[in-house]
Amino acid sequence: MDNLNQQIQSKLALEIAQLSLDKATLQAQLEQLQQQNAELQQQLEEATAPEETKEGE
């Protein structure tokens, strides 16, 4: 019975470690996507901003 409990605990520990790694990976991906989104939003604003009045018009 103790052996079974140790196996279960080991499997749970591995699962927790994997989930922690998955969470860290997803957090890093989220931060990267948020940065890309901010850059694209800036580019969009610059591309769609009304141009300044040109001299002579």
C-alpha positions in Angstrom: 0.0 0.0 0.0 2.9 2.4 0.8 4.4 1.6 -2.5 1.2 2.5 -4.3 0.9 5.7 -2.4 4.5 6.6 -3.4 3.7 5.9 -7.0 0.7 8.1 -6.9 2.6 10.9 -5.2 5.4 10.6 -7.8 2.9 10.8 -10.6 1.2 13.8 -9.0 4.5 15.5 -8.5 5.4 15.0 -12.2 2.0 16.2 -13.2 2.3 19.4 -11.1 5.8 20.0 -12.5 4.5 19.7 -16.1 1.5 22.0 -15.4 3.8 24.5 -13.8 6.0 24.4 -16.9 3.0 24.7 -19.2 1.8 27.7 -17.2 5.1 29.5 -17.4 5.3 28.8 -21.2 1.8 30.2 -21.7 2.6 33.2 -19.6 5.7 33.9 -21.7 3.7 33.4 -24.9 1.0 35.8 -23.6 3.5 38.5 -22.8 5.1 38.1 -26.3 1.7 38.3 -28.0 0.7 41.4 -25.9 3.9 43.1 -27.0 3.3 42.2 -30.7 -0.3 43.4 -30.3 0.9 46.8 -28.9 3.4 47.1 -31.8 0.7 46.3 -34.4 -1.7 48.7 -32.7 0.9 51.5 -32.9 1.5 50.7 -36.6 -2.2 50.7 -37.3 -2.6 54.1 -35.6 0.3 55.5 -37.5 -1.0 54.1 -40.8 -4.5 55.4 -40.3 -3.7 58.8 -38.7 -4.7 61.8 -40.9 -1.6 63.1 -42.6 -0.4 66.6 -41.6 -1.4 69.3 -44.0 1.4 69.6 -46.6 2.9 73.0 -47.3 1.4 74.9 -50.1 -2.0 73.3 -49.9 
